[in-house]
Amino acid sequence: MIGLAAALALLGIQSDRTDPAPPPVFITPPTPQAPTIGSRTRQPIVPSRMDVRVTAGRDLLWEGSLRVGLIGGVYRQDLTQAPAVPCLPGSRDNQQTRSGFVVGINRVPYGNPSNQHQVTINWSRPSEAPSCTGSGARTVELRETISLDPGEEVTLEGDAGLAVRIRRAD
């Protein structure tokens, strides 16, 4: 495209008028975008520190912290020992007693990924009657989804006095 003065000059017509200089051209590079999968933007997942206290009645089973990020945090404790009563040496009745628990906290991969967590606790202990036959165990499992923002605390209670207190520290 040519300016008005140039067009008039081509036609042999003179003019005092001059065209203004064309405006400057600015080229803006594209803004970098976060990588996406489908229509979801990928964001780094910052691990959360969960302060955990597990009790059974008045007994403290465990107290500590778990880091929960893309991969959940799990704490496991097992105890295997001889029965509480004397048993005959070498007999089949000379069984072991076992007790322990597992507490796991996992980030829920849907919804609001920063505050939805799945909590699972499994606690097992020998039956209440001491025996050389290893005759039984008692087990409690608690599984619940919780919403926990930084600084918030929740207590979950299960059967047989099992309780877990979770505080999101970050």
TORFITOR-293813 format. One record per residue: y, z, x of N, C-alpha, C, CB in turn; residue number from 1. Coordinates in steps of 0.05 Angstrom, whole numbers, always signed. Glycine has a CB too. Layout:
residues N
      nc2      nc3      nc1     cac2     cac3     cac1      cc2      cc3      cc1     cbc2     cbc3     cbc1   pos
        Y        Z        X        Y        Z        X        Y        Z        X        Y        Z        X   NUM
...
***
This chain:
residues 170
      nc2      nc3      nc1     cac2     cac3     cac1      cc2      cc3      cc1     cbc2     cbc3     cbc1   pos
      -23       +0      +17       +0       +0       +0      +24       +0      +18       +0      +25      -20     1
      +45      -16      +12      +69      -18      +28      +92       -6      +13      +75      -47      +36     2
     +113       +3      +28     +136      +15      +16     +154       -5       +2     +151      +30      +36     3
     +174       +3      -13     +192      -14      -28     +209      -31       -9     +211       +4      -45     4
     +220      -20      +12     +236      -35      +31     +220      -57      +44     +248      -16      +53     5
     +195      -52      +51     +178      -72      +64     +172      -94      +44     +152      -60      +74     6
     +167      -87      +19     +162     -107       -2     +186     -125       -7     +153      -94      -28     7
     +210     -114       -7     +235     -129      -11     +239     -147      +13     +259     -111      -15     8
     +233     -138      +38     +237     -154      +62     +219     -178      +61     +232     -138      +87     9
     +194     -175      +51     +176     -197      +49     +186     -218      +30     +148     -187      +41    10
     +200     -209      +10     +211     -228      -10     +238     -239       -1     +214     -214      -37    11
     +248     -230      +22     +273     -240      +32     +297     -226      +21     +276     -269      +27    12
     +293     -203       +8     +314     -188       -3     +319     -164      +15     +308     -179      -33    13
     +345     -161      +21     +352     -139      +38     +360     -115      +21     +374     -146      +58    14
     +354      -91      +31     +361      -67      +17     +370      -46      +37     +338      -57       +0    15
     +389      -29      +28     +398       -6      +45     +378      +17      +43     +427       +3      +37    16
     +361      +15      +24     +344      +37      +18     +321      +38      +38     +334      +35      -11    17
     +314      +62      +47     +290      +65      +64     +271      +85      +50     +299      +76      +93    18
     +247      +79      +54     +226      +97      +42     +224     +122      +59     +198      +82      +41    19
     +220     +145      +45     +216     +170      +60     +190     +168      +76     +216     +195      +42    20
     +188     +184      +96     +163     +184     +112     +140     +194      +94     +166     +203     +137    21
     +117     +184      +98      +94     +193      +82      +89     +223      +87      +69     +176      +87    22
      +79     +237      +68      +73     +265      +72      +51     +269      +93      +65     +279      +45    23
      +52     +291     +107      +31     +296     +127       +4     +299     +113      +38     +320     +145    24
      -17     +292     +128      -44     +295     +117      -56     +320     +130      -61     +269     +124    25
      -66     +338     +113      -80     +362     +122     -109     +359     +116      -67     +388     +109    26
     -126     +365     +136     -154     +364     +132     -164     +393     +134     -169     +345     +152    27
     -176     +403     +113     -186     +430     +112     -216     +429     +115     -177     +445      +86    28
     -227     +442     +136     -257     +442     +138     -269     +458     +115     -266     +453     +166    29
     -293     +451     +108     -306     +465      +86     -311     +495      +93     -333     +452      +78    30
     -309     +512      +74     -314     +541      +78     -344     +545      +81     -303     +558      +55    31
     -353     +559     +102     -382     +564     +105     -392     +580      +82     -388     +578     +132    32
     -416     +573      +72     -428     +586      +50     -453     +601      +60     -436     +567      +27    33
     -459     +624      +47     -483     +639      +53     -507     +622      +46     -484     +666      +39    34
     -529     +624      +62     -553     +609      +55     -563     +618      +27     -575     +613      +76    35
     -574     +599      +12     -583     +606      -14     -612     +598      -18     -566     +592      -36    36
     -625     +612      -36     -652     +604      -44     -649     +600      -74     -674     +626      -37    37
     -653     +576      -82     -648     +569     -110     -618     +573     -116     -665     +586     -129    38
     -612     +590     -136     -584     +595     -142     -576     +623     -133     -579     +592     -172    39
     -594     +637     -118     -588     +665     -110     -577     +665      -82     -613     +683     -113    40
     -556     +679      -77     -545     +682      -50     -561     +703      -35     -515     +689      -51    41
     -568     +697      -10     -582     +716       +6     -562     +734      +20     -600     +702      +27    42
     -566     +760      +17     -549     +780      +30     -566     +797      +47     -533     +797       +8    43
     -556     +807      +70     -572     +825      +85     -576     +851      +70     -559     +831     +113    44
     -600     +863      +72     -606     +888      +58     -602     +910      +78     -634     +887      +46    45
     -583     +928      +72     -578     +951      +90     -597     +973      +81     -548     +960      +88    46
     -613     +984     +100     -631    +1005      +92     -617    +1030      +81     -649    +1013     +116    47
     -629    +1043      +62     -619    +1067      +50     -635    +1091      +62     -620    +1067      +19    48
     -621    +1113      +67     -636    +1137      +76     -640    +1155      +52     -621    +1153      +98    49
     -666    +1161      +46     -673    +1178      +24     -683    +1204      +35     -695    +1164       +6    50
     -669    +1226      +27     -678    +1253      +35     -697    +1262      +13     -654    +1273      +37    51
     -722    +1270      +21     -743    +1275       +3     -754    +1303       +7     -766    +1254       +6    52
     -760    +1317      -15     -772    +1343      -15     -795    +1343      -36     -752    +1367      -21    53
     -820    +1347      -26     -843    +1347      -44     -854    +1376      -45     -865    +1327      -34    54
     -857    +1386      -70     -867    +1413      -73     -890    +1413      -94     -845    +1433      -83    55
     -907    +1433      -92     -928    +1438     -111     -926    +1467     -119     -957    +1431     -100    56
     -914    +1472     -142     -908    +1500     -149     -887    +1511     -129     -934    +1517     -150    57
     -894    +1533     -117     -876    +1545      -97     -882    +1535      -68     -879    +1575      -97    58
     -903    +1519      -65     -911    +1510      -38     -895    +1484      -31     -941    +1504      -37    59
     -884    +1484       -7     -871    +1460       +3     -892    +1443      +16     -848    +1468      +24    60
     -896    +1419       +6     -915    +1400      +18     -902    +1384      +41     -926    +1381       -3    61
     -878    +1375      +37     -864    +1360      +58     -834    +1358      +51     -876    +1332      +61    62
     -818    +1357      +72     -790    +1352      +70     -781    +1335      +93     -773    +1379      +69    63
     -768    +1313      +87     -759    +1295     +109     -744    +1272      +97     -783    +1285     +125    64
     -739    +1251     +113     -724    +1228     +105     -741    +1203     +108     -698    +1225     +121    65
     -737    +1184      +90     -749    +1158      +91     -727    +1137      +90     -769    +1153      +67    66
     -730    +1116     +108     -711    +1093     +107     -724    +1072      +89     -705    +1082     +135    67
     -709    +1063      +69     -719    +1043      +50     -701    +1019      +52     -719    +1055      +21    68
     -712     +996      +61     -697     +971      +63     -713     +950      +48     -693     +963      +92    69
     -716     +927      +60     -732     +906      +48     -761     +916      +45     -731     +880      +65    70
     -770     +931      +65     -796     +944      +64     -791     +973      +56     -811     +942      +92    71
     -808     +984      +40     -805    +1012      +31     -813    +1032      +52     -822    +1017       +6    72
     -807    +1057      +46     -815    +1079      +64     -838    +1094      +52     -791    +1097      +70    73
     -857    +1102      +70     -881    +1117      +61     -886    +1140      +80     -906    +1098      +58    74
     -892    +1163      +69     -901    +1186      +85     -929    +1194      +75     -881    +1210      +84    75
     -947    +1199      +93     -975    +1205      +86     -984    +1230     +102     -994    +1181      +92    76
     -997    +1248      +88    -1008    +1272     +102    -1036    +1277      +91     -989    +1297      +96    77
    -1055    +1281     +109    -1083    +1286     +102    -1093    +1310     +117    -1101    +1261     +107    78
    -1110    +1326     +104    -1123    +1349     +117    -1152    +1349     +110    -1109    +1376     +109    79
    -1169    +1349     +130    -1198    +1351     +125    -1208    +1375     +141    -1213    +1325     +135    80
    -1223    +1393     +127    -1232    +1417     +141    -1258    +1427     +128    -1210    +1439     +140    81
    -1269    +1448     +140    -1293    +1460     +130    -1287    +1474     +104    -1306    +1480     +150    82
    -1308    +1478      +87    -1303    +1493      +62    -1294    +1522      +68    -1328    +1493      +45    83
    -1282    +1534      +48    -1272    +1561      +51    -1294    +1582      +50    -1251    +1567      +29    84
    -1318    +1575      +42    -1341    +1594      +40    -1361    +1587      +62    -1354    +1593      +12    85
    -1377    +1607      +71    -1397    +1600      +91    -1419    +1583      +80    -1409    +1626     +103    86
    -1428    +1563      +95    -1449    +1545      +86    -1471    +1546     +107    -1438    +1516      +82    87
    -1496    +1539      +98    -1519    +1538     +116    -1515    +1516     +137    -1545    +1534     +101    88
    -1519    +1522     +163    -1517    +1501     +183    -1537    +1479     +179    -1520    +1513     +211    89
    -1529    +1454     +183    -1547    +1431     +181    -1555    +1423     +153    -1571    +1437     +197    90
    -1546    +1438     +133    -1554    +1430     +106    -1536    +1408      +95    -1554    +1455      +87    91
    -1547    +1394      +76    -1531    +1373      +63    -1507    +1386      +48    -1548    +1357      +43    92
    -1510    +1411      +42    -1488    +1425      +27    -1464    +1430      +45    -1499    +1450      +16    93
    -1466    +1427      +71    -1444    +1432      +89    -1424    +1410      +87    -1454    +1436     +119    94
    -1408    +1410      +67    -1389    +1389      +61    -1361    +1395      +73    -1386    +1384      +31    95
    -1344    +1376      +73    -1316    +1380      +81    -1299    +1381      +56    -1307    +1357     +100    96
    -1276    +1394      +58    -1257    +1393      +37    -1233    +1377      +47    -1247    +1422      +28    97
    -1222    +1362      +29    -1199    +1344      +36    -1176    +1349      +17    -1208    +1314      +35    98
    -1152    +1348      +28    -1128    +1349      +12    -1107    +1332      +26    -1118    +1378       +8    99
    -1087    +1324      +11    -1066    +1308      +22    -1048    +1296       +1    -1077    +1287      +40   100
    -1028    +1282      +10    -1011    +1268       -8     -998    +1244       +5     -989    +1287      -19   101
     -989    +1226      -11     -974    +1202       -2     -950    +1200      -20     -992    +1176       -4   102
     -926    +1197       -8     -902    +1191      -23     -891    +1165      -13     -881    +1215      -20   103
     -885    +1147      -31     -874    +1121      -24     -850    +1114      -41     -895    +1099      -27   104
     -829    +1102      -29     -806    +1093      -43     -801    +1064      -36     -780    +1111      -37   105
     -800    +1047      -56     -796    +1018      -51     -772    +1009      -67     -821    +1002      -58   106
     -757     +991      -56     -735     +978      -70     -746     +959      -90     -715     +964      -50   107
     -736     +959     -115     -745     +940     -135     -732     +913     -130     -738     +951     -164   108
     -748     +892     -128     -737     +866     -120     -722     +851     -141     -759     +849     -110   109
     -718     +862     -165     -703     +849     -186     -682     +867     -196     -722     +839     -209   110
     -663     +857     -212     -641     +874     -222     -622     +879     -200     -652     +900     -234   111
     -609     +903     -200     -590     +910     -180     -606     +920     -156     -570     +932     -190   112
     -609     +904     -134     -626     +912     -112     -617     +936      -96     -629     +889      -94   113
     -592     +945     -100     -583     +967      -84     -589     +994      -96     -553     +965      -80   114
     -596     +997     -121     -601    +1023     -132     -627    +1027     -148     -578    +1030     -150   115
     -642    +1006     -151     -668    +1009     -166     -691    +1013     -146     -673     +983     -183   116
     -706    +1035     -150     -728    +1041     -132     -752    +1050     -148     -719    +1064     -113   117
     -776    +1042     -138     -801    +1051     -149     -811    +1074     -132     -822    +1027     -149   118
     -817    +1097     -144     -826    +1120     -130     -855    +1125     -138     -809    +1146     -136   119
     -873    +1129     -118     -901    +1134     -123     -909    +1158     -107     -919    +1109     -117   120
     -922    +1178     -120     -932    +1202     -106     -961    +1205     -115     -914    +1227     -112   121
     -978    +1210      -96    -1006    +1216     -102    -1014    +1241      -86    -1025    +1192      -95   122
    -1022    +1262     -100    -1029    +1287      -88    -1058    +1294      -96    -1009    +1310      -96   123
    -1074    +1300      -76    -1102    +1309      -82    -1108    +1334      -67    -1122    +1287      -74   124
    -1125    +1351      -79    -1132    +1376      -67    -1160    +1383      -77    -1112    +1399      -74   125
    -1174    +1401      -62    -1201    +1409      -71    -1201    +1423      -98    -1215    +1426      -50   126
    -1223    +1423     -111    -1225    +1438     -136    -1221    +1467     -130    -1253    +1433     -150   127
    -1214    +1482     -150    -1206    +1510     -146    -1229    +1529     -139    -1193    +1520     -171   128
    -1253    +1522     -146    -1276    +1539     -140    -1288    +1531     -113    -1299    +1536     -162   129
    -1286    +1549      -92    -1296    +1542      -66    -1326    +1538      -67    -1290    +1565      -45   130
    -1336    +1518      -53    -1364    +1510      -54    -1373    +1496      -29    -1369    +1493      -79   131
    -1398    +1498      -23    -1409    +1483       +0    -1417    +1455       -8    -1434    +1497      +11   132
    -1417    +1449      -34    -1426    +1422      -43    -1403    +1402      -45    -1439    +1425      -70   133
    -1379    +1410      -39    -1357    +1391      -41    -1354    +1381      -69    -1360    +1368      -22   134
    -1357    +1399      -88    -1360    +1391     -116    -1333    +1386     -130    -1375    +1413     -131   135
    -1319    +1368     -120    -1296    +1359     -136    -1269    +1361     -123    -1295    +1374     -161   136
    -1251    +1347     -135    -1223    +1347     -126    -1205    +1344     -150    -1218    +1323     -105   137
    -1181    +1351     -146    -1160    +1348     -167    -1139    +1329     -156    -1147    +1376     -175   138
    -1131    +1310     -172    -1112    +1290     -163    -1090    +1287     -184    -1126    +1263     -158   139
    -1065    +1284     -175    -1042    +1279     -192    -1028    +1255     -181    -1023    +1304     -194   140
    -1021    +1236     -198    -1005    +1213     -189     -981    +1211     -207    -1022    +1187     -190   141
     -958    +1205     -194     -933    +1202     -208     -921    +1176     -199     -913    +1226     -203   142
     -914    +1158     -218     -903    +1132     -211     -879    +1128     -231     -924    +1109     -213   143
     -856    +1123     -220     -832    +1120     -237     -811    +1103     -223     -820    +1148     -244   144
     -797    +1087     -239     -774    +1072     -228     -749    +1088     -233     -772    +1043     -242   145
     -732    +1090     -213     -707    +1106     -215     -684    +1089     -207     -709    +1131     -198   146
     -660    +1096     -217     -635    +1085     -208     -621    +1107     -192     -617    +1075     -232   147
     -614    +1101     -167     -603    +1121     -149     -582    +1108     -132     -625    +1134     -132   148
     -557    +1115     -138     -534    +1106     -122     -529    +1125      -99     -508    +1103     -139   149
     -514    +1116      -78     -509    +1134      -55     -497    +1161      -64     -490    +1120      -36   150
     -508    +1183      -53     -498    +1210      -60     -512    +1222      -84     -469    +1209      -64   151
     -527    +1206      -99     -540    +1217     -123     -567    +1229     -116     -543    +1195     -145   152
     -577    +1246     -134     -602    +1260     -130     -617    +1260     -157     -597    +1289     -120   153
     -644    +1258     -155     -661    +1259     -178     -686    +1276     -171     -669    +1231     -187   154
     -696    +1291     -191     -721    +1306     -188     -741    +1295     -208     -716    +1336     -191   155
     -765    +1288     -198     -786    +1278     -215     -808    +1300     -215     -798    +1251     -205   156
     -820    +1305     -239     -840    +1326     -241     -866    +1314     -252     -830    +1349     -259   157
     -888    +1322     -240     -914    +1313     -249     -931    +1337     -258     -929    +1298     -227   158
     -956    +1332     -262     -974    +1354     -271     -980    +1373     -248    -1001    +1342     -281   159
     -990    +1397     -255     -999    +1417     -235     -977    +1427     -217    -1022    +1406     -218   160
     -952    +1425     -227     -929    +1435     -211     -919    +1416     -190     -937    +1460     -198   161
     -929    +1392     -188     -920    +1372     -169     -891    +1364     -176     -938    +1347     -168   162
     -873    +1365     -156     -846    +1356     -160     -836    +1342     -135     -827    +1380     -168   163
     -819    +1323     -138     -806    +1309     -115     -776    +1307     -121     -819    +1281     -109   164
     -760    +1316     -102     -731    +1314     -104     -723    +1292      -84     -716    +1341      -98   165
     -708    +1272      -93     -699    +1250      -76     -668    +1249      -78     -712    +1223      -85   166
     -656    +1248      -55     -627    +1245      -53     -621    +1221      -36     -613    +1271      -41   167
     -606    +1202      -46     -598    +1179      -31     -574    +1186      -14     -592    +1154      -49   168
     -578    +1187      +12     -557    +1198      +30     -536    +1177      +37     -570    +1207      +55   169
     -541    +1152      +37     -522    +1132      +47     -499    +1127      +27     -535    +1106      +54   170
***
